[in-house]
Amino acid sequence: MVASRWHPEARRVSLELMRLALLALVVLTACGRVEEPLLEEVWDPARAVPPPEKPFVPASRDRNVFFGDLHIHTAFSTDAFTMGVRAMPEDAYTFARGGEIGHALGYPIQLSQPLDFAAVTDHSEYLGMVRASPPDVPLVHRSIRERFLEDGRLSLTWAWFQTVTRMIDEGFGPDAEGSATASRDAWQEIIAAAKRNQRPGIFTTFVAYEWSRGTDGGMLHRNVFYRGDAVPELPVSSLVAPAPEDLWAALEEQRAVGMDVMAIPHNGNLSDGRMYTKTTLAGEPMSREQAAQRLRNEPLSEILQVKGSSETHPLLSPEDEFADFELHEDLGTGGAGEAKGSYARDALRTGLEMAHAEGVNPYRFGVIGSSDGHNASSPVEEGRHHGKLPILDGSPAIRLGRAYLLPKSLNRGGQWNGGGLAAVWSEQNTRDSLFDAMRRRETYATSGTRLVVRFFGGWNLPADLTARTDFVAAADTAAVPMGGVLRARAHDASPEFVVWALMDPAGAHLDRIQLIKAWVTPDGASHERIFDVAASGGRVADPTSGRLPPVGNTVDVAAATWTNTIGTPELRVRWRDPDFDPEADAFYYARVLEIPTPRWSTYDAALLGVDAPEPTSIQERAITSAIWYAPPREHE
């Protein structure tokens, strides 16, 4: 959500909503109660399941992979509170640690297995103010659960309309007496909850917040994270630092006085082409100093979350058959958004072009996933999906368009996906170790699955590397891991890359490993190519198209089940670039696909006993941070 008012496209939508509401007032049928099976479950805080005991994980020189969610909102965020959330930071950490909490609709929610780390990232704009001084909106007077149990679709639609149009047309920037105190109190509780739930070696928390800058065309939001307990008196908001450059300057001032901090952009897919450009927000060419400043402050980007994938788009990667994964419908198809400048792969390519021309690359960033859950939770498991914002997508009936009298085009929650997770290769599960790993970009994004991926690149790798029991130690000696940079060597040999992928033990078998390469030609233009480098079942690429045949699909749509009778639990591959040019800037990253499994909407449809909408299945995936090749250049 933007800090105050939505952009002009949303205003057009608000007019459509008004017409719809007037029509709904004369629709006197379909006013019966909404059928919602989840409401038969009632969360009882006195009987809630506590977080399970989680074992201590000792430090390892070879590094462990830890999975977490670095993007969670609570009732301290304006949009969350207004749309029904009352859960607090303590609830968020209880949930992340594997405990049971209550959803805003009153049913219990819980992960199937705990996370390793998490961060509450409430919006810094008007932090805690709406909770302290609630506005006159429907869910302040009666809870969304009460409305579902007692009201019909007409009344629910009217409550939805009042809430959404209030946010669109009036915004939520309260100027009530005591509002500054409310923000300070909220920030102190965020800090205290992180401290209470910190378990070195078992579970890690980060003190964090979201800086939420909206433009006339989209979002430029960032989450901000601190290494330790040295944090500012209040978080920086877009009200006082309106441009990304202003935020970076504020963060650099904080580092100068001992606050180690980084920012992670998210939802580039909703930025209308403004997240990853060659200019500043004001439209001026980005200077070398500004490019270096961005690189210092933003070592990662979040590319998978509830509001869609920001890896790439079919308009940007027309040869990529998997580029259409969980896209937000408004983007890149003549709708509200511009694809160019909105996606991570395009940004990485832009960085290569800038390095080629100017010798500095502001977009040498790694990648993570996270959820952007606003119910103090991570709705990342497809079979346990419970939505982002309660009134928009908090139940199967809402998500499948059966709760309100709304056309499909306005059912925003039904367009969102299950979110993602951040995977970090770190020596141990502590703030320092995880923060250092994120800073060096040894991270990858998943769509919610916990499949394990290692990715290394180098020259003259040991011939038996993929078979060695000391694989990681040998790779660390001869290569660089994901997030690293390969410097030019005295010879022209092509670099080699090794990828090792293991299935999520509680998830699906693997389909394939792909390597995505991009490079710059002498004219300064970037190009990309996708290589299928390993596949299950002995499949080989078609000699004409160069593509692998599909892995198959075992999903039973009506039952929302699948079987691991196809695919494989593990894939390892060693690959050498066949078209390496030692004079060209390049990057490589790995993408690992699982076999198809049911989408959250298919689980919802099975619960409600209705036909599942398309797509009925998805291929969950992991996307690694890149490894860059940097040739010698005159700029250095």
RAPE-V756831 format. One record per residue. N is the residue number from 1. RES is the residue in one letter. BURIAL is b if it has 24 or more other ideal C-beta (glycine too) atoms within 12 Angstrom, else e. D_CENTER is the distance of its C-alpha to the mean C-alpha in Angstrom with 1 decimal. Layout:
n=N res=RES burial=BURIAL d_center=D_CENTER
n=N res=RES burial=BURIAL d_center=D_CENTER
This chain:
n=1 res=M burial=b d_center=14.9
n=2 res=V burial=b d_center=17.2
n=3 res=A burial=b d_center=19.6
n=4 res=S burial=b d_center=22.6
n=5 res=R burial=e d_center=23.3
n=6 res=W burial=b d_center=21.3
n=7 res=H burial=b d_center=22.1
n=8 res=P burial=e d_center=25.2
n=9 res=E burial=b d_center=23.5
n=10 res=A burial=b d_center=22.6
n=11 res=R burial=e d_center=26.2
n=12 res=R burial=e d_center=27.4
n=13 res=V burial=b d_center=25.4
n=14 res=S burial=b d_center=27.0
n=15 res=L burial=e d_center=30.4
n=16 res=E burial=e d_center=29.6
n=17 res=L burial=b d_center=28.6
n=18 res=M burial=e d_center=31.9
n=19 res=R burial=e d_center=33.9
n=20 res=L burial=b d_center=32.2
n=21 res=A burial=b d_center=33.0
n=22 res=L burial=e d_center=36.6
n=23 res=L burial=e d_center=36.8
n=24 res=A burial=b d_center=35.3
n=25 res=L burial=e d_center=38.1
n=26 res=V burial=e d_center=40.7
n=27 res=V burial=e d_center=39.0
n=28 res=L burial=e d_center=40.9
n=29 res=T burial=e d_center=40.0
n=30 res=A burial=e d_center=36.8
n=31 res=C burial=e d_center=37.0
n=32 res=G burial=e d_center=37.0
n=33 res=R burial=e d_center=34.5
n=34 res=V burial=b d_center=31.1
n=35 res=E burial=e d_center=31.1
n=36 res=E burial=b d_center=28.1
n=37 res=P burial=e d_center=28.7
n=38 res=L burial=b d_center=26.1
n=39 res=L burial=b d_center=28.3
n=40 res=E burial=e d_center=31.0
n=41 res=E burial=e d_center=29.1
n=42 res=V burial=e d_center=29.6
n=43 res=W burial=b d_center=27.8
n=44 res=D burial=e d_center=30.4
n=45 res=P burial=e d_center=29.3
n=46 res=A burial=e d_center=32.7
n=47 res=R burial=e d_center=31.9
n=48 res=A burial=e d_center=28.2
n=49 res=V burial=e d_center=27.2
n=50 res=P burial=e d_center=26.5
n=51 res=P burial=b d_center=24.0
n=52 res=P burial=e d_center=25.7
n=53 res=E burial=e d_center=27.2
n=54 res=K burial=b d_center=25.0
n=55 res=P burial=e d_center=26.9
n=56 res=F burial=e d_center=27.0
n=57 res=V burial=b d_center=25.6
n=58 res=P burial=e d_center=28.0
n=59 res=A burial=e d_center=27.1
n=60 res=S burial=e d_center=27.3
n=61 res=R burial=e d_center=28.2
n=62 res=D burial=e d_center=26.4
n=63 res=R burial=b d_center=23.2
n=64 res=N burial=b d_center=21.3
n=65 res=V burial=b d_center=17.7
n=66 res=F burial=b d_center=15.9
n=67 res=F burial=b d_center=12.8
n=68 res=G burial=b d_center=11.0
n=69 res=D burial=b d_center=8.5
n=70 res=L burial=b d_center=8.5
n=71 res=H burial=b d_center=7.6
n=72 res=I burial=b d_center=10.5
n=73 res=H burial=b d_center=13.1
n=74 res=T burial=b d_center=16.8
n=75 res=A burial=b d_center=20.0
n=76 res=F burial=b d_center=20.3
n=77 res=S burial=b d_center=17.9
n=78 res=T burial=b d_center=20.1
n=79 res=D burial=b d_center=18.1
n=80 res=A burial=b d_center=17.5
n=81 res=F burial=b d_center=21.2
n=82 res=T burial=b d_center=22.6
n=83 res=M burial=b d_center=20.9
n=84 res=G burial=b d_center=22.2
n=85 res=V burial=b d_center=20.4
n=86 res=R burial=b d_center=22.8
n=87 res=A burial=b d_center=21.0
n=88 res=M burial=b d_center=20.9
n=89 res=P burial=b d_center=19.2
n=90 res=E burial=b d_center=21.6
n=91 res=D burial=b d_center=20.4
n=92 res=A burial=b d_center=16.8
n=93 res=Y burial=b d_center=18.1
n=94 res=T burial=b d_center=20.5
n=95 res=F burial=b d_center=17.9
n=96 res=A burial=b d_center=15.7
n=97 res=R burial=b d_center=19.1
n=98 res=G burial=b d_center=19.8
n=99 res=G burial=b d_center=22.0
n=100 res=E burial=b d_center=22.6
n=101 res=I burial=b d_center=22.0
n=102 res=G burial=b d_center=22.9
n=103 res=H burial=b d_center=20.8
n=104 res=A burial=b d_center=22.0
n=105 res=L burial=b d_center=24.0
n=106 res=G burial=b d_center=25.8
n=107 res=Y burial=b d_center=24.8
n=108 res=P burial=b d_center=23.6
n=109 res=I burial=b d_center=20.1
n=110 res=Q burial=b d_center=19.4
n=111 res=L burial=b d_center=17.3
n=112 res=S burial=e d_center=19.4
n=113 res=Q burial=b d_center=19.0
n=114 res=P burial=b d_center=18.0
n=115 res=L burial=b d_center=15.2
n=116 res=D burial=b d_center=16.5
n=117 res=F burial=b d_center=14.8
n=118 res=A burial=b d_center=13.0
n=119 res=A burial=b d_center=13.0
n=120 res=V burial=b d_center=13.9
n=121 res=T burial=b d_center=12.7
n=122 res=D burial=b d_center=15.1
n=123 res=H burial=b d_center=16.0
n=124 res=S burial=b d_center=18.8
n=125 res=E burial=b d_center=20.6
n=126 res=Y burial=b d_center=23.2
n=127 res=L burial=b d_center=21.7
n=128 res=G burial=b d_center=23.5
n=129 res=M burial=b d_center=26.1
n=130 res=V burial=b d_center=25.6
n=131 res=R burial=b d_center=25.8
n=132 res=A burial=b d_center=28.9
n=133 res=S burial=b d_center=30.5
n=134 res=P burial=e d_center=29.2
n=135 res=P burial=b d_center=29.7
n=136 res=D burial=e d_center=31.8
n=137 res=V burial=b d_center=29.2
n=138 res=P burial=b d_center=29.7
n=139 res=L burial=b d_center=27.4
n=140 res=V burial=b d_center=29.2
n=141 res=H burial=e d_center=32.5
n=142 res=R burial=e d_center=31.5
n=143 res=S burial=b d_center=28.5
n=144 res=I burial=b d_center=26.5
n=145 res=R burial=b d_center=27.8
n=146 res=E burial=e d_center=31.4
n=147 res=R burial=b d_center=30.9
n=148 res=F burial=b d_center=29.8
n=149 res=L burial=b d_center=32.7
n=150 res=E burial=e d_center=35.3
n=151 res=D burial=b d_center=34.4
n=152 res=G burial=b d_center=34.4
n=153 res=R burial=b d_center=32.1
n=154 res=L burial=b d_center=33.9
n=155 res=S burial=b d_center=33.5
n=156 res=L burial=b d_center=29.8
n=157 res=T burial=b d_center=29.3
n=158 res=W burial=b d_center=31.2
n=159 res=A burial=b d_center=29.1
n=160 res=W burial=b d_center=25.9
n=161 res=F burial=b d_center=27.6
n=162 res=Q burial=b d_center=28.9
n=163 res=T burial=b d_center=25.5
n=164 res=V burial=b d_center=23.5
n=165 res=T burial=b d_center=26.4
n=166 res=R burial=b d_center=26.9
n=167 res=M burial=b d_center=23.5
n=168 res=I burial=b d_center=24.0
n=169 res=D burial=e d_center=27.5
n=170 res=E burial=e d_center=28.2
n=171 res=G burial=b d_center=25.0
n=172 res=F burial=b d_center=24.8
n=173 res=G burial=b d_center=26.3
n=174 res=P burial=b d_center=28.9
n=175 res=D burial=e d_center=31.9
n=176 res=A burial=e d_center=33.4
n=177 res=E burial=e d_center=35.7
n=178 res=G burial=e d_center=34.0
n=179 res=S burial=b d_center=30.5
n=180 res=A burial=e d_center=30.2
n=181 res=T burial=e d_center=31.3
n=182 res=A burial=b d_center=28.6
n=183 res=S burial=b d_center=25.8
n=184 res=R burial=e d_center=27.5
n=185 res=D burial=e d_center=27.9
n=186 res=A burial=b d_center=24.3
n=187 res=W burial=b d_center=23.2
n=188 res=Q burial=b d_center=25.8
n=189 res=E burial=b d_center=24.6
n=190 res=I burial=b d_center=21.0
n=191 res=I burial=b d_center=22.7
n=192 res=A burial=e d_center=25.1
n=193 res=A burial=b d_center=22.7
n=194 res=A burial=b d_center=20.8
n=195 res=K burial=b d_center=24.2
n=196 res=R burial=e d_center=25.5
n=197 res=N burial=b d_center=22.7
n=198 res=Q burial=b d_center=22.8
n=199 res=R burial=b d_center=24.3
n=200 res=P burial=e d_center=24.6
n=201 res=G burial=b d_center=24.4
n=202 res=I burial=b d_center=23.0
n=203 res=F burial=b d_center=20.1
n=204 res=T burial=b d_center=18.7
n=205 res=T burial=b d_center=17.5
n=206 res=F burial=b d_center=16.7
n=207 res=V burial=b d_center=18.2
n=208 res=A burial=b d_center=15.6
n=209 res=Y burial=b d_center=15.0
n=210 res=E burial=b d_center=13.3
n=211 res=W burial=b d_center=15.5
n=212 res=S burial=b d_center=15.2
n=213 res=R burial=b d_center=17.3
n=214 res=G burial=b d_center=18.0
n=215 res=T burial=b d_center=20.4
n=216 res=D burial=e d_center=22.6
n=217 res=G burial=b d_center=20.3
n=218 res=G burial=b d_center=16.7
n=219 res=M burial=b d_center=14.2
n=220 res=L burial=b d_center=14.1
n=221 res=H burial=b d_center=12.1
n=222 res=R burial=b d_center=11.5
n=223 res=N burial=b d_center=11.1
n=224 res=V burial=b d_center=14.3
n=225 res=F burial=b d_center=15.2
n=226 res=Y burial=b d_center=18.8
n=227 res=R burial=b d_center=20.3
n=228 res=G burial=b d_center=22.9
n=229 res=D burial=e d_center=24.9
n=230 res=A burial=e d_center=26.0
n=231 res=V burial=b d_center=24.2
n=232 res=P burial=b d_center=25.5
n=233 res=E burial=e d_center=27.5
n=234 res=L burial=b d_center=24.9
n=235 res=P burial=b d_center=21.5
n=236 res=V burial=b d_center=21.6
n=237 res=S burial=b d_center=20.8
n=238 res=S burial=b d_center=20.9
n=239 res=L burial=b d_center=24.3
n=240 res=V burial=e d_center=25.8
n=241 res=A burial=b d_center=23.6
n=242 res=P burial=b d_center=22.9
n=243 res=A burial=b d_center=21.8
n=244 res=P burial=b d_center=19.3
n=245 res=E burial=b d_center=22.5
n=246 res=D burial=b d_center=23.8
n=247 res=L burial=b d_center=20.8
n=248 res=W burial=b d_center=21.2
n=249 res=A burial=b d_center=24.9
n=250 res=A burial=b d_center=24.4
n=251 res=L burial=b d_center=22.3
n=252 res=E burial=b d_center=24.9
n=253 res=E burial=e d_center=27.6
n=254 res=Q burial=b d_center=25.9
n=255 res=R burial=b d_center=25.8
n=256 res=A burial=e d_center=29.4
n=257 res=V burial=e d_center=30.4
n=258 res=G burial=e d_center=28.6
n=259 res=M burial=b d_center=25.1
n=260 res=D burial=b d_center=22.7
n=261 res=V burial=b d_center=19.5
n=262 res=M burial=b d_center=16.5
n=263 res=A burial=b d_center=14.0
n=264 res=I burial=b d_center=10.4
n=265 res=P burial=b d_center=9.7
n=266 res=H burial=b d_center=6.8
n=267 res=N burial=b d_center=7.5
n=268 res=G burial=b d_center=10.3
n=269 res=N burial=b d_center=10.9
n=270 res=L burial=b d_center=12.4
n=271 res=S burial=b d_center=14.4
n=272 res=D burial=b d_center=17.5
n=273 res=G burial=b d_center=17.8
n=274 res=R burial=b d_center=18.0
n=275 res=M burial=b d_center=15.0
n=276 res=Y burial=b d_center=16.5
n=277 res=T burial=b d_center=20.3
n=278 res=K burial=b d_center=23.5
n=279 res=T burial=b d_center=24.5
n=280 res=T burial=e d_center=23.9
n=281 res=L burial=b d_center=22.8
n=282 res=A burial=e d_center=26.6
n=283 res=G burial=e d_center=27.0
n=284 res=E burial=e d_center=28.9
n=285 res=P burial=e d_center=28.6
n=286 res=M burial=b d_center=26.4
n=287 res=S burial=e d_center=28.9
n=288 res=R burial=e d_center=28.8
n=289 res=E burial=e d_center=28.5
n=290 res=Q burial=b d_center=25.5
n=291 res=A burial=b d_center=23.8
n=292 res=A burial=e d_center=24.5
n=293 res=Q burial=b d_center=23.4
n=294 res=R burial=b d_center=19.9
n=295 res=L burial=b d_center=19.8
n=296 res=R burial=b d_center=21.0
n=297 res=N burial=b d_center=18.5
n=298 res=E burial=b d_center=15.2
n=299 res=P burial=b d_center=15.2
n=300 res=L burial=b d_center=11.5
n=301 res=S burial=b d_center=8.7
n=302 res=E burial=b d_center=4.9
n=303 res=I burial=b d_center=5.1
n=304 res=L burial=b d_center=3.5
n=305 res=Q burial=b d_center=3.0
n=306 res=V burial=b d_center=6.6
n=307 res=K burial=b d_center=7.9
n=308 res=G burial=b d_center=7.8
n=309 res=S burial=b d_center=7.5
n=310 res=S burial=b d_center=8.3
n=311 res=E burial=b d_center=10.2
n=312 res=T burial=b d_center=13.5
n=313 res=H burial=b d_center=15.7
n=314 res=P burial=e d_center=19.2
n=315 res=L burial=b d_center=20.9
n=316 res=L burial=b d_center=19.9
n=317 res=S burial=b d_center=20.2
n=318 res=P burial=e d_center=23.0
n=319 res=E burial=e d_center=24.0
n=320 res=D burial=b d_center=20.7
n=321 res=E burial=b d_center=21.3
n=322 res=F burial=b d_center=17.7
n=323 res=A burial=b d_center=16.2
n=324 res=D burial=b d_center=15.9
n=325 res=F burial=b d_center=13.2
n=326 res=E burial=b d_center=11.6
n=327 res=L burial=b d_center=12.4
n=328 res=H burial=b d_center=12.8
n=329 res=E burial=b d_center=16.6
n=330 res=D burial=b d_center=17.5
n=331 res=L burial=b d_center=16.4
n=332 res=G burial=b d_center=18.9
n=333 res=T burial=e d_center=21.6
n=334 res=G burial=e d_center=23.9
n=335 res=G burial=e d_center=22.0
n=336 res=A burial=b d_center=20.4
n=337 res=G burial=b d_center=18.4
n=338 res=E burial=b d_center=19.4
n=339 res=A burial=b d_center=17.6
n=340 res=K burial=b d_center=19.2
n=341 res=G burial=b d_center=17.4
n=342 res=S burial=b d_center=14.1
n=343 res=Y burial=b d_center=12.5
n=344 res=A burial=b d_center=12.0
n=345 res=R burial=b d_center=15.0
n=346 res=D burial=b d_center=17.2
n=347 res=A burial=b d_center=16.4
n=348 res=L burial=b d_center=17.4
n=349 res=R burial=b d_center=20.4
n=350 res=T burial=b d_center=21.2
n=351 res=G burial=b d_center=21.3
n=352 res=L burial=b d_center=23.7
n=353 res=E burial=b d_center=25.9
n=354 res=M burial=b d_center=26.0
n=355 res=A burial=b d_center=26.9
n=356 res=H burial=b d_center=29.6
n=357 res=A burial=b d_center=31.1
n=358 res=E burial=b d_center=30.7
n=359 res=G burial=e d_center=30.0
n=360 res=V burial=b d_center=26.8
n=361 res=N burial=b d_center=23.1
n=362 res=P burial=b d_center=20.7
n=363 res=Y burial=b d_center=17.8
n=364 res=R burial=b d_center=18.3
n=365 res=F burial=b d_center=14.8
n=366 res=G burial=b d_center=12.9
n=367 res=V burial=b d_center=9.3
n=368 res=I burial=b d_center=6.7
n=369 res=G burial=b d_center=3.8
n=370 res=S burial=b d_center=3.7
n=371 res=S burial=b d_center=5.2
n=372 res=D burial=b d_center=6.7
n=373 res=G burial=b d_center=9.8
n=374 res=H burial=b d_center=12.9
n=375 res=N burial=b d_center=15.5
n=376 res=A burial=b d_center=15.3
n=377 res=S burial=b d_center=13.5
n=378 res=S burial=b d_center=10.7
n=379 res=P burial=b d_center=11.4
n=380 res=V burial=b d_center=9.9
n=381 res=E burial=b d_center=13.4
n=382 res=E burial=b d_center=14.7
n=383 res=G burial=b d_center=18.2
n=384 res=R burial=b d_center=17.4
n=385 res=H burial=b d_center=14.9
n=386 res=H burial=b d_center=16.0
n=387 res=G burial=b d_center=13.9
n=388 res=K burial=b d_center=12.2
n=389 res=L burial=b d_center=15.5
n=390 res=P burial=b d_center=18.7
n=391 res=I burial=b d_center=21.0
n=392 res=L burial=b d_center=18.6
n=393 res=D burial=b d_center=17.3
n=394 res=G burial=b d_center=18.5
n=395 res=S burial=b d_center=20.8
n=396 res=P burial=b d_center=21.6
n=397 res=A burial=b d_center=24.4
n=398 res=I burial=b d_center=22.2
n=399 res=R burial=b d_center=19.5
n=400 res=L burial=b d_center=22.3
n=401 res=G burial=b d_center=24.3
n=402 res=R burial=b d_center=27.1
n=403 res=A burial=b d_center=27.0
n=404 res=Y burial=b d_center=27.7
n=405 res=L burial=b d_center=30.0
n=406 res=L burial=b d_center=27.4
n=407 res=P burial=e d_center=27.1
n=408 res=K burial=e d_center=24.1
n=409 res=S burial=e d_center=23.1
n=410 res=L burial=b d_center=22.5
n=411 res=N burial=b d_center=20.6
n=412 res=R burial=b d_center=17.2
n=413 res=G burial=b d_center=15.8
n=414 res=G burial=b d_center=17.2
n=415 res=Q burial=b d_center=15.2
n=416 res=W burial=b d_center=11.7
n=417 res=N burial=b d_center=10.2
n=418 res=G burial=b d_center=9.6
n=419 res=G burial=b d_center=5.9
n=420 res=G burial=b d_center=5.0
n=421 res=L burial=b d_center=6.8
n=422 res=A burial=b d_center=7.9
n=423 res=A burial=b d_center=11.4
n=424 res=V burial=b d_center=14.0
n=425 res=W burial=b d_center=17.7
n=426 res=S burial=b d_center=19.7
n=427 res=E burial=b d_center=23.4
n=428 res=Q burial=b d_center=23.0
n=429 res=N burial=b d_center=20.8
n=430 res=T burial=b d_center=21.6
n=431 res=R burial=b d_center=20.2
n=432 res=D burial=b d_center=22.3
n=433 res=S burial=b d_center=21.5
n=434 res=L burial=b d_center=17.7
n=435 res=F burial=b d_center=17.7
n=436 res=D burial=b d_center=20.1
n=437 res=A burial=b d_center=18.0
n=438 res=M burial=b d_center=14.9
n=439 res=R burial=b d_center=17.6
n=440 res=R burial=b d_center=19.0
n=441 res=R burial=b d_center=15.7
n=442 res=E burial=b d_center=16.6
n=443 res=T burial=b d_center=13.0
n=444 res=Y burial=b d_center=11.0
n=445 res=A burial=b d_center=7.8
n=446 res=T burial=b d_center=8.4
n=447 res=S burial=b d_center=7.9
n=448 res=G burial=b d_center=9.3
n=449 res=T burial=b d_center=12.5
n=450 res=R burial=b d_center=14.2
n=451 res=L burial=b d_center=16.1
n=452 res=V burial=b d_center=17.5
n=453 res=V burial=b d_center=17.7
n=454 res=R burial=b d_center=20.0
n=455 res=F burial=b d_center=20.7
n=456 res=F burial=b d_center=23.7
n=457 res=G burial=b d_center=25.7
n=458 res=G burial=b d_center=29.3
n=459 res=W burial=b d_center=32.9
n=460 res=N burial=e d_center=35.6
n=461 res=L burial=b d_center=33.5
n=462 res=P burial=e d_center=35.7
n=463 res=A burial=e d_center=36.9
n=464 res=D burial=e d_center=36.0
n=465 res=L burial=b d_center=32.6
n=466 res=T burial=b d_center=30.6
n=467 res=A burial=e d_center=33.3
n=468 res=R burial=e d_center=33.9
n=469 res=T burial=e d_center=33.3
n=470 res=D burial=e d_center=32.5
n=471 res=F burial=b d_center=29.9
n=472 res=V burial=b d_center=27.6
n=473 res=A burial=e d_center=30.5
n=474 res=A burial=e d_center=32.1
n=475 res=A burial=b d_center=28.9
n=476 res=D burial=b d_center=28.4
n=477 res=T burial=e d_center=32.0
n=478 res=A burial=b d_center=32.0
n=479 res=A burial=b d_center=28.5
n=480 res=V burial=b d_center=25.3
n=481 res=P burial=b d_center=22.0
n=482 res=M burial=b d_center=18.6
n=483 res=G burial=b d_center=18.0
n=484 res=G burial=b d_center=21.8
n=485 res=V burial=b d_center=24.3
n=486 res=L burial=b d_center=27.3
n=487 res=R burial=e d_center=30.4
n=488 res=A burial=b d_center=33.2
n=489 res=R burial=e d_center=36.0
n=490 res=A burial=e d_center=39.7
n=491 res=H burial=e d_center=39.6
n=492 res=D burial=e d_center=38.0
n=493 res=A burial=e d_center=36.8
n=494 res=S burial=b d_center=33.4
n=495 res=P burial=b d_center=30.7
n=496 res=E burial=b d_center=29.6
n=497 res=F burial=b d_center=26.2
n=498 res=V burial=b d_center=25.7
n=499 res=V burial=b d_center=22.8
n=500 res=W burial=b d_center=23.1
n=501 res=A burial=b d_center=20.8
n=502 res=L burial=b d_center=21.4
n=503 res=M burial=b d_center=20.3
n=504 res=D burial=b d_center=18.6
n=505 res=P burial=e d_center=21.8
n=506 res=A burial=e d_center=21.0
n=507 res=G burial=b d_center=19.4
n=508 res=A burial=b d_center=20.5
n=509 res=H burial=b d_center=22.6
n=510 res=L burial=b d_center=21.5
n=511 res=D burial=b d_center=22.3
n=512 res=R burial=b d_center=22.2
n=513 res=I burial=b d_center=21.1
n=514 res=Q burial=b d_center=20.6
n=515 res=L burial=b d_center=21.0
n=516 res=I burial=b d_center=19.9
n=517 res=K burial=b d_center=22.4
n=518 res=A burial=b d_center=22.9
n=519 res=W burial=b d_center=26.0
n=520 res=V burial=b d_center=28.2
n=521 res=T burial=e d_center=31.7
n=522 res=P burial=e d_center=34.6
n=523 res=D burial=e d_center=34.3
n=524 res=G burial=e d_center=30.9
n=525 res=A burial=e d_center=28.9
n=526 res=S burial=b d_center=25.8
n=527 res=H burial=b d_center=25.6
n=528 res=E burial=b d_center=23.4
n=529 res=R burial=b d_center=24.2
n=530 res=I burial=b d_center=22.7
n=531 res=F burial=b d_center=24.7
n=532 res=D burial=b d_center=24.7
n=533 res=V burial=b d_center=26.0
n=534 res=A burial=b d_center=26.1
n=535 res=A burial=b d_center=26.4
n=536 res=S burial=b d_center=27.5
n=537 res=G burial=e d_center=30.9
n=538 res=G burial=e d_center=32.6
n=539 res=R burial=e d_center=31.4
n=540 res=V burial=e d_center=32.3
n=541 res=A burial=e d_center=31.3
n=542 res=D burial=e d_center=33.5
n=543 res=P burial=e d_center=36.0
n=544 res=T burial=e d_center=35.8
n=545 res=S burial=e d_center=32.2
n=546 res=G burial=e d_center=30.9
n=547 res=R burial=e d_center=28.3
n=548 res=L burial=b d_center=28.1
n=549 res=P burial=e d_center=29.1
n=550 res=P burial=e d_center=26.5
n=551 res=V burial=b d_center=26.2
n=552 res=G burial=b d_center=27.2
n=553 res=N burial=b d_center=25.9
n=554 res=T burial=e d_center=27.1
n=555 res=V burial=b d_center=25.3
n=556 res=D burial=e d_center=27.8
n=557 res=V burial=b d_center=26.3
n=558 res=A burial=e d_center=28.8
n=559 res=A burial=e d_center=28.3
n=560 res=A burial=b d_center=24.5
n=561 res=T burial=e d_center=25.2
n=562 res=W burial=b d_center=25.2
n=563 res=T burial=e d_center=27.1
n=564 res=N burial=b d_center=26.6
n=565 res=T burial=e d_center=29.7
n=566 res=I burial=b d_center=28.1
n=567 res=G burial=b d_center=26.0
n=568 res=T burial=b d_center=26.4
n=569 res=P burial=e d_center=25.1
n=570 res=E burial=b d_center=25.0
n=571 res=L burial=b d_center=25.1
n=572 res=R burial=b d_center=26.4
n=573 res=V burial=b d_center=27.3
n=574 res=R burial=b d_center=29.0
n=575 res=W burial=b d_center=28.8
n=576 res=R burial=e d_center=30.7
n=577 res=D burial=b d_center=29.8
n=578 res=P burial=e d_center=32.8
n=579 res=D burial=e d_center=32.6
n=580 res=F burial=b d_center=32.0
n=581 res=D burial=e d_center=33.5
n=582 res=P burial=b d_center=34.0
n=583 res=E burial=e d_center=34.3
n=584 res=A burial=b d_center=30.9
n=585 res=D burial=b d_center=27.7
n=586 res=A burial=b d_center=25.1
n=587 res=F burial=b d_center=21.8
n=588 res=Y burial=b d_center=20.8
n=589 res=Y burial=b d_center=17.7
n=590 res=A burial=b d_center=17.5
n=591 res=R burial=b d_center=15.7
n=592 res=V burial=b d_center=16.8
n=593 res=L burial=b d_center=17.1
n=594 res=E burial=b d_center=18.2
n=595 res=I burial=b d_center=21.0
n=596 res=P burial=b d_center=20.3
n=597 res=T burial=b d_center=19.6
n=598 res=P burial=b d_center=19.7
n=599 res=R burial=b d_center=16.9
n=600 res=W burial=b d_center=16.4
n=601 res=S burial=b d_center=18.8
n=602 res=T burial=b d_center=21.3
n=603 res=Y burial=b d_center=21.3
n=604 res=D burial=b d_center=21.8
n=605 res=A burial=b d_center=24.6
n=606 res=A burial=b d_center=26.3
n=607 res=L burial=b d_center=26.3
n=608 res=L burial=b d_center=27.8
n=609 res=G burial=e d_center=30.1
n=610 res=V burial=e d_center=29.2
n=611 res=D burial=e d_center=28.4
n=612 res=A burial=b d_center=24.8
n=613 res=P burial=b d_center=23.3
n=614 res=E burial=e d_center=22.1
n=615 res=P burial=b d_center=20.1
n=616 res=T burial=b d_center=21.4
n=617 res=S burial=b d_center=19.6
n=618 res=I burial=b d_center=16.6
n=619 res=Q burial=b d_center=16.3
n=620 res=E burial=b d_center=13.4
n=621 res=R burial=b d_center=12.7
n=622 res=A burial=b d_center=11.9
n=623 res=I burial=b d_center=11.7
n=624 res=T burial=b d_center=13.4
n=625 res=S burial=b d_center=13.9
n=626 res=A burial=b d_center=17.1
n=627 res=I burial=b d_center=20.7
n=628 res=W burial=b d_center=22.6
n=629 res=Y burial=b d_center=26.3
n=630 res=A burial=b d_center=28.2
n=631 res=P burial=b d_center=31.9
n=632 res=P burial=e d_center=34.5
n=633 res=R burial=e d_center=34.9
n=634 res=E burial=e d_center=37.4
n=635 res=H burial=e d_center=34.9
n=636 res=E burial=e d_center=34.6
